[in-house]
Amino acid sequence: MYRFWCSVRILESTVCRALASIGLTCVLVVLPALGQSRCAPSAHRGERGQAFDNSVEAILAARGIPYVEIDIRVTDDNDLILFHDRRLSPKNYRGARNLIGRPVVSLTREELAAIRFPDGSRIPKLRTVLREVEGRGITLMLDVKSTSARDFKRVIDDVYQAGAESRVVVQCQSSELVEYMRVTFPRISVLARAHEESEVEPLLGHSPTFVQIDHNWNLANLVPQIHERGSRVVVKTLSPETDRPVVWRVVCDAGVDVVLTDRPRDFLSSKSD
């Protein structure tokens, strides 16, 4: 049986019923809105500078930004927490001396509860953040720091429990994980990360919602190629040399859909100039 991936923003359910009548399957995928115009910002780890990275406060401070990118790691008790680095850094976290410097994956639930940001707030769990952002117009881009399909299923379980299927995009670092997500959870938006230009075409074979490419690749060829296959384009401009209006203008003019940036407010201001 043939299967067609289609966005409900493009194909109405009546079209899919017509396809079903002739033995074809159409899987409806609810795509997060891009905002009012193409080339929307995604706030890297929340509103940086307003609060600590990957904190609830940083995420809520990004209200009005269409996307917020956060990092997800799994602890020893299989809890899903917002955390980027592999280990607890004394620069960013406070706690018992025997916990600082430990790998995050080795932390138990009790040990995690004893860790604080410098302002005294706790490292949030994914389920907490999903609840906090409900109704605030924020789509979360979940960078899951794992290569395990089991961990991705844990993430999706939390997403389903929160009723957040249309409010998340799950990033995958390998073609195998993209395929797993598209087959197992077809209603969840997926971001496929291409690590070199030659990976783009194979990734498109799995019909990801988004494909992330580098800002300095051949955008003139890759962006139309990705759009023609029904996917959207994400680039990141996170270094001081690239996270600035002149680069944003280049990638937006090339047709990029989402820009991952540390300066989302400045990005929006530059678009209105």
C-alpha positions in Angstrom: 0.0 0.0 0.0 1.3 3.4 -0.9 1.5 6.1 1.8 1.4 9.8 1.4 2.6 12.2 4.1 0.6 15.4 4.1 0.1 18.4 6.2 -3.4 19.3 7.3 -2.5 22.8 6.3 -2.1 21.6 2.7 -4.5 18.7 2.2 -7.9 18.5 3.8 -9.2 15.3 5.3 -11.6 15.0 2.4 -8.7 14.5 0.1 -7.3 11.8 2.3 -10.7 10.0 2.3 -10.6 10.2 -1.5 -7.2 8.6 -1.5 -8.4 5.9 0.9 -11.2 5.0 -1.5 -8.7 3.9 -4.1 -6.5 2.0 -1.7 -4.0 4.7 -0.7 -3.1 5.9 2.8 -2.6 9.5 3.7 -1.1 10.2 7.1 -2.2 13.6 8.4 0.6 15.5 10.2 -0.2 18.6 12.3 2.6 21.1 11.6 3.4 23.8 14.1 2.7 27.2 12.7 5.6 29.2 11.4 4.2 32.5 12.6 2.9 35.3 10.3 5.8 35.0 7.9 8.5 32.7 6.7 12.0 32.9 8.3 11.0 32.8 12.0 13.5 32.8 14.9 14.0 29.9 17.3 15.3 31.0 20.7 18.4 28.9 21.5 17.9 27.4 25.0 15.3 30.1 25.8 15.7 33.8 26.1 19.4 33.8 26.9 20.6 36.7 29.1 17.1 36.9 30.7 17.5 33.7 32.7 19.7 30.6 32.9 19.8 28.4 29.8 17.1 25.7 29.6 15.3 27.1 32.7 11.6 27.5 32.9 12.2 31.3 33.3 14.3 31.5 30.1 11.6 29.7 28.1 8.7 31.8 29.4 10.8 34.9 28.8 10.8 33.9 25.1 7.1 34.4 24.8 6.3 36.0 21.4 9.1 34.0 19.8 7.6 31.3 17.6 10.0 28.6 18.5 12.2 27.8 21.6 14.9 25.2 21.3 15.7 23.2 24.5 18.0 20.3 25.3 16.7 17.0 26.8 18.8 14.5 28.7 17.8 11.3 30.5 18.9 10.7 34.1 19.7 7.4 35.9 16.0 7.1 36.9 14.9 7.7 33.3 13.6 11.2 34.1 13.7 13.7 31.2 15.3 16.9 32.2 16.4 20.1 30.4 20.1 20.0 30.3 22.7 20.6 27.6 26.2 19.5 28.8 27.2 16.0 29.8 28.2 17.0 33.3 27.2 19.3 36.0 29.3 22.5 35.8 30.2 24.5 39.0 29.8 27.6 36.8 26.1 27.0 36.1 24.9 24.8 39.0 25.0 24.6 42.8 24.8 21.5 44.9 26.7 19.0 47.1 30.4 18.8 46.1 30.1 15.1 45.3 27.4 15.9 42.7 29.1 18.8 40.8 31.1 17.3 37.9 29.0 14.2 37.7 27.7 12.9 34.4 24.0 13.8 34.1 23.0 10.3 33.1 24.3 9.1 36.5 22.0 11.3 38.6 19.2 9.8 40.6 15.9 11.6 41.2 16.9 12.4 44.7 20.3 13.8 43.7 18.7 15.9 40.9 16.4 17.5 43.5 19.4 18.7 45.4 20.8 20.6 42.4 20.0 24.3 41.8 20.7 27.0 39.4 22.7 29.9 41.0 19.4 31.7 41.6 18.0 28.8 43.6 15.6 27.4 41.0 15.6 23.7 40.0 16.6 22.0 36.8 13.2 21.5 35.2 11.7 18.3 33.9 10.3 18.1 30.4 6.8 17.4 31.6 6.9 20.5 33.8 7.9 22.7 30.8 5.3 21.2 28.6 2.7 22.1 31.2 4.1 25.6 31.7 4.1 26.6 28.1 0.6 25.4 27.3 -1.5 28.3 25.8 1.5 30.6 25.5 2.0 30.3 21.7 5.4 28.6 22.0 6.5 25.6 19.9 9.3 23.7 21.6 12.1 22.3 19.5 13.4 19.3 21.5 17.1 18.5 21.0 17.2 15.0 22.5 20.7 14.3 23.6 20.5 10.5 23.0 20.7 8.0 20.2 18.4 5.5 21.9 14.9 4.9 20.4 13.8 4.0 23.9 14.7 7.5 25.1 12.8 9.1 22.2 9.8 7.0 23.2 10.0 8.4 26.7 10.0 11.9 25.3 6.9 11.2 23.2 5.2 9.6 26.1 5.6 12.9 28.0 4.4 14.9 25.0 1.3 12.7 24.6 0.5 13.0 28.3 0.7 16.8 28.1 -1.5 16.8 24.9 1.4 18.7 23.3 1.6 16.9 19.9 1.1 20.0 17.9 3.4 22.1 20.1 6.7 20.2 19.7 9.3 19.4 17.1 11.7 16.5 17.9 15.2 16.8 16.6 17.0 13.6 15.5 20.7 13.3 14.8 20.6 10.2 12.6 18.6 8.9 9.6 17.7 5.8 11.7 16.0 7.9 14.4 14.2 10.0 11.8 12.8 6.9 10.2 11.8 5.5 13.7 10.0 8.7 14.6 8.2 9.0 11.3 7.0 5.4 11.3 6.2 5.1 15.1 4.9 8.6 15.8 3.6 10.0 12.5 1.7 12.9 14.1 4.9 14.3 15.7 6.9 16.9 13.8 10.5 15.8 13.3 13.6 17.8 12.6 16.3 15.8 10.8 19.8 17.1 11.3 22.1 16.9 8.2 25.8 16.9 9.1 26.9 17.3 5.6 25.2 18.3 2.3 25.2 14.7 1.0 23.0 13.6 3.8 20.1 15.9 2.8 18.6 13.7 0.0 18.6 10.5 2.1 17.0 12.3 5.0 14.3 13.6 2.7 13.4 10.0 1.9 11.9 9.8 5.4 9.7 12.9 4.9 10.9 14.9 8.0 8.9 18.0 8.9 12.2 20.1 9.0 15.7 19.6 7.8 18.5 21.4 9.6 21.4 22.4 7.4 24.4 24.8 7.9 24.1 28.4 6.9 27.2 28.3 4.7 26.1 25.4 2.6 24.7 25.7 -1.0 21.4 27.3 0.1 20.4 28.2 -3.5 20.2 24.5 -4.3 19.3 22.9 -1.0 16.5 25.1 0.1 14.4 24.6 -3.1 15.2 20.9 -2.9 13.9 20.6 0.6 10.8 22.6 0.0 9.9 20.6 -3.1 9.9 17.5 -0.9 7.4 19.1 1.5 9.9 19.8 4.3 11.0 23.1 5.9 14.5 24.4 6.4 16.3 25.3 9.6 19.7 26.8 10.0 21.6 28.0 13.1 23.6 31.2 13.4 25.0 30.9 16.9 28.6 32.1 16.8 29.4 35.9 17.3 30.5 36.0 13.7 27.3 34.6 12.2 24.5 35.6 14.7 24.0 39.0 13.2 21.6 40.8 10.8 23.8 40.5 7.7 23.8 36.7 8.0 20.1 36.5 8.9 19.3 38.5 5.8 21.2 36.1 3.6 19.6 33.0 4.9 16.1 34.5 4.9 16.5 35.7 1.4 17.5 32.2 0.4 14.1 31.0 1.7 15.1 29.4 5.1 12.1 28.9 7.3 13.5 28.9 10.8 16.8 30.4 12.2 18.2 29.1 15.5 19.6 32.2 17.2 20.9 33.5 20.5 19.3 36.9 19.7 15.7 36.2 18.7 14.4 39.7 19.7 17.1 41.3 17.6 16.3 38.9 14.8 12.6 40.1 14.8 13.7 43.7 14.9 16.0 43.3 11.9 13.1 41.8 9.9 10.9 44.9 10.6 13.6 47.4 9.7 
